[in-house]
Amino acid sequence: MQQPTKTLDAKGLACPMPIVKTKKQMNELTPGDVLEIQATDRGSKADLEAWAKSAGHEFLGTEVEGNVLRHYIRKGGIKEEEDQSMISEMSLHTFQQKVEDDLDLFILDVRELDEYEGGHIPGAVHIPLGEIEHRAEELNRETLIYVICHSGRRSELAAQKLKEKGFHQLINVVPGMNSWTGKIEKKGAE
């Protein structure tokens, strides 16, 4: 792995904070610099890899040292994240009302498996962010898809990936499951 220009400590932080801190740190680097992000959140690899690609940076890989994940990203200089077309958003409150009204909604949960199994919206389809590109064909392009994660950041990245694959009926639910107060299902309790 290339020697990092700067090291960022994101240990103990959960989504979306590793990305928030990484984005801020990247703004201080010059194109070609390498940032090492040290994290303990297992979902951070998929999150940072997707963010780096969407922001025009190069995700160089991850090294695991005990329970610390060391992610490496090389700063790009061509593509700006703001150039991407916006994904529609819906507040969690409005979305939860739709779910409670028992509307027939297609909900895509893009959190990691352990997060999903710990509690998800009944009927939600699970495809983790890191698998979206390879499993997009499992979804119907003609269906309105409500994308949800823990806080709204991974779901935004997942929706952007789906949009690049020809999906146009996408709504990112913000903030996400971290504020969900409705019914949930857990693995084995269905």
SULNOR-V983658 format. One record per backbone hydrogen bond with DSSP energy under -1.0 kcal/mol. NH is the residue of the N-H (numbers start at 1). CO is the residue of the C=O. Records with the same first field share a line. If there is no record, write none. Layout:
NH->CO ; CO
This chain:
5->34
6->34
8->36
10->38
13->10
17->14
20->16
21->17
22->18
23->19
24->20
25->21
26->22
27->23
28->25
29->26
32->75
33->30
35->73
36->6
37->71
38->8
39->69
44->41
47->43
48->44
49->45
50->46
51->47
52->48
53->49
54->50
55->51
56->53
57->52
58->74
60->72
61->72
63->70
65->68
68->65
69->39
70->63
71->37
72->61
73->35
74->58
75->33
83->80
84->81
90->172
92->174
95->91
96->92
97->93
98->94
99->95
100->96
101->97
102->99
103->98
105->103
108->146
109->125
110->148
116->112
117->113
118->114
119->116
120->185
124->121
125->107
127->109
129->110
131->128
132->129
135->131
138->135
139->136
143->140
145->169
146->106
147->171
148->108
157->153
158->154
159->155
160->156
161->157
162->158
163->159
164->160
166->163
167->162
171->145
172->88
173->147
174->90
177->149
178->150
179->176
185->120
187->117
189->186
